[in-house]
């Protein structure tokens, strides 16, 4: 597991990426621009679904890293299988 300094660096990275993606999403959604550029990536209104999924993923990563920084373990997924006995 990474130390607190590395976790903080990762958290800062994902927060920065999340801010850029949210700004791009809002600019495209408002309709004020036809395309939006993040670094070398050009986005259009057709990319809103993909961008929405990326925002959700970035939010999940930020939440996970924040929990790790506070000393909690990352969430583990589990499934429940209903059975009819």
C-alpha positions in Angstrom: 0.0 0.0 0.0 1.2 3.5 -0.8 2.3 5.9 1.9 0.3 9.1 2.8 2.4 11.3 0.6 1.7 9.2 -2.5 -1.9 8.9 -1.7 -2.2 12.7 -1.4 -0.4 13.1 -4.7 -2.8 10.7 -6.4 -5.8 12.5 -4.7 -4.5 15.9 -6.0 -4.2 14.5 -9.5 -7.7 13.0 -9.6 -9.2 16.2 -8.1 -7.5 18.3 -10.8 -8.7 15.9 -13.5 -12.2 16.0 -12.1 -12.3 19.8 -12.1 -11.2 19.8 -15.8 -13.8 17.2 -16.8 -16.6 19.0 -15.0 -15.7 22.3 -16.6 -15.7 20.6 -20.1 -19.1 19.0 -19.4 -20.7 22.2 -18.3 -19.3 24.2 -21.2 -20.5 21.6 -23.7 -23.9 21.3 -22.0 -24.6 25.0 -21.9 -24.1 25.1 -25.7 -21.8 28.1 -25.6 -19.1 26.2 -27.4 -19.2 23.6 -30.1 -16.0 21.9 -29.0 -13.9 21.9 -25.8 -10.2 21.0 -25.5 -8.6 19.4 -22.4 -4.9 19.3 -23.0 -4.7 17.6 -26.4 -8.1 16.0 -26.3 -10.9 17.7 -28.3 -14.5 17.0 -27.1 -17.8 17.8 -28.7 -21.5 17.5 -27.6 -21.4 13.9 -28.9 -18.9 13.0 -26.1 -21.2 14.0 -23.2 -22.1 10.4 -22.4 -18.4 9.3 -22.3 -17.5 12.4 -20.3 -20.3 11.7 -17.8 -18.9 8.2 -17.3 -15.4 9.6 -16.8 -16.7 12.1 -14.3 -18.4 9.3 -12.3 -15.2 7.3 -12.4 -13.1 10.2 -11.3 -15.5 11.0 -8.4 -15.2 7.3 -7.3 -11.4 7.5 -7.3 -11.5 10.7 -5.3 -13.8 9.2 -2.7 -11.7 6.0 -2.5 -8.4 8.0 -2.1 -10.0 10.3 0.5 -11.1 7.2 2.5 -7.6 5.7 2.2 -6.0 9.0 3.4 -8.3 9.0 6.4 -7.2 5.5 7.3 -10.3 3.6 6.1 -9.9 0.6 3.7 -11.3 1.0 0.2 -14.7 -0.4 -0.3 -14.9 -4.0 -1.5 -17.6 -5.1 -3.8 -19.7 -8.1 -2.9 -22.7 -9.7 -4.4 -25.8 -11.2 -3.0 -27.3 -14.2 -4.7 -31.0 -14.7 -3.9 -32.1 -18.3 -3.6 -35.5 -19.8 -3.5 -35.2 -22.9 -1.3 
